């Protein structure tokens, strides 16, 4: 470690810039000075971070100070069990829910029982059932309780979270410069300072580009953003008298889709369409989906929308942003030679993007009725061969092909495959040793336990109101 | 071929053959499978890999095997790790433990705190914070308690056993579950002219065994996978050039230690595996730099007790079969490939092969998609073990022989070089999800062989040296206390009902 104190300059003040500045301030010691340059304009691209997080976000948010007390009392954030897909690949709605590892019966994964019986998955998943009935309760620690398997994320408004983060950053050791970036001083791939409007340039040792699609910093270097598709987003928030269910609804349209997210006092509707759709309102926000070839060049690291953009069809955007930040935390250079850190960061960045794109692509490959999903090209490149293998193996005999450290887990992939109509041709042969009647009985019993548990859970709005009252009371003690 | 895959023939009755038979007979019980295992009493088994990795426990548990009974029957001892002597430099020694060093602090790896303290003012060896290392060094053992996040329980364990007895134990198990053992030597294989699949094998006595699926556990020869199907072999001698071994058991010297020892030699390395009734020994070497006689002499002259048999010679070529599943033949064990048993991976790779076969076990027909998946998974397993083994040879400062000079000049695969670079830069371990060796294993070998990181994770910078010193000291003392109250392995084996009574002696305190 160099004896000199290092300065990390975070360029950008949106959701990504605030997250990264705060997380670096929390995880690094006083030997790192954190400076954030936040422009005056509110970035429109935040809508592409979507409106839902996955369960993996819980610890990450909590560590930054975004605990449930803050999220629920200071914003309109609500709980999320996942997303229902309506008119998507199937006339019947289906859910992509958050769930702990699926039950294993007699040493055999649940999906093989379903393959043999033809029974649907959803009634056997507690979070799916609770979401369908609009109910919610926190999962208990006791693993014997079926509710312990119901994992959850959050439904949120990016604009509200930016404000929460603004306040946390203001009370942290981050030195904030409120100014617009006007240029970058660099020699080759090494950035030395950021020029800002009306102030002295901001010098640093490491620069984090969180300036969104403007790519103020990394765009000045030899970077290459590979756009795959242009889309447009429209966001609209409508007040409602009562909180809706703890799940989003995704509905397919001819060239895009609409998500409906239930917040405490409102619903947030986000519509994503092809950018060339003639029906788009003038307020639509354009975005080139794609990614940088390398997210770390020289001493500049791009995170969030400066490095990639993916449609907010699932919690993938927030998962990828979190992965960017965790990857950066783990690889903040301790010396001036950043070769090793850069190589590893870029390797993991490409893997994460390929896996997330693969999961999304799989949502555009219906088994039947190709007209039943919005039209869009699949992602080119590294993920396509992996996706072909995943689909072929699942359809053949319900094998879940996995790669190292994928963002979406086996439970997510099982629901993706089944929801898209990919039914395995055959089941695990070990199941043949279990009589059909016994298996049906076991499944019925499992469903019964879940039904009983869900029937005792309160509606989402009731639970959240009670929980908020508890949090408020606790904060006054 | 009959409709459906019902007739299974396992060729070879060594460890691989009987492990396969036991698993298939258990996993597919009540399915009416016709399981036949062909072996000949005239053909000796290699009995490779008397030492195992912790994963073997899950295999035994899945079979419903009673642990003390199995240990007693196979003369097994517990294993907490592997001691490596003379690998980094002559005179060096370290233990690669099955478990973590210390405990994470606020989610950060323990070794990063240790690196900072060491770089700032020096620190005790990292081993002082490892329960399995300290327990192994003192010949002590207990099974871990439930909470793996507690010192004294944050470790795994494996076994050292007599592979021949293990095969015999599983033979009894398998035959009780309907596996038919057919005595005989295979003369040749009949290929189906349409599919190219193996239709049957003919034995020297003229009998004929038909099957829908063959599992080739015939050892190095690969009777079906290679001799009949000519699958091909990827030669990895470029990376791991040792190509011969000589093995001999000897009387134990009374030290019943819970670890295997691998001592580097001038042209290879020597193993020592303590069982209850004897000690297994072997010398793996590169024939280019040492004669067979000299290799055997080096081994026999360093035995701790009188030899119990004539030295047995083994010839091999490191590498892997180009396809592990080809047509209707799946190869498991030495027929699938050979990686020297430096990290006790031989039985583990057998286990991986069996587990994967069970998951992909065919029903109606042999499906190329199943074979593709099997080959992908096993290929990755072999490759990742190869890199880890190679690390031991290239992370060295030795130059006292031609072999070590060779390794110091070797260009290693990118996948390994990147791991080494990341470690040397900041003690960062490139992670993967699928592969047997987790970060603590890489840390053990890299540090143990003197690859010292230049820096540490900067996140540790938010803790003062005083704070780190205090935290580490608490963990060090807690670890030492946990070892103090751990019984000797000999005492534990007795108490556990796992002592064979053959020749049990206590470890030296």
Interface residues (C-beta under 8 A of the other chain):
Chain A: X1 X27 X28 X29 X30 X31 X32 X107 X329 X330 X331 X332 X333 X334 X335 X337 X339 X340 X341 X343 X344 X389 X392 X393 X396 X397 X399 X401 X402 X403 X404 X405 X426 X428 X429 X430 X432 X433
Chain B: X27 X28 X29 X30 X31 X62 X119 X358 X359 X360 X361 X362 X363 X364 X367 X369 X370 X373 X376 X418 X421 X422 X425 X426 X428 X430 X431 X432 X433 X434 X454 X455 X456 X457 X458 X459 X460 X461 X462 X463
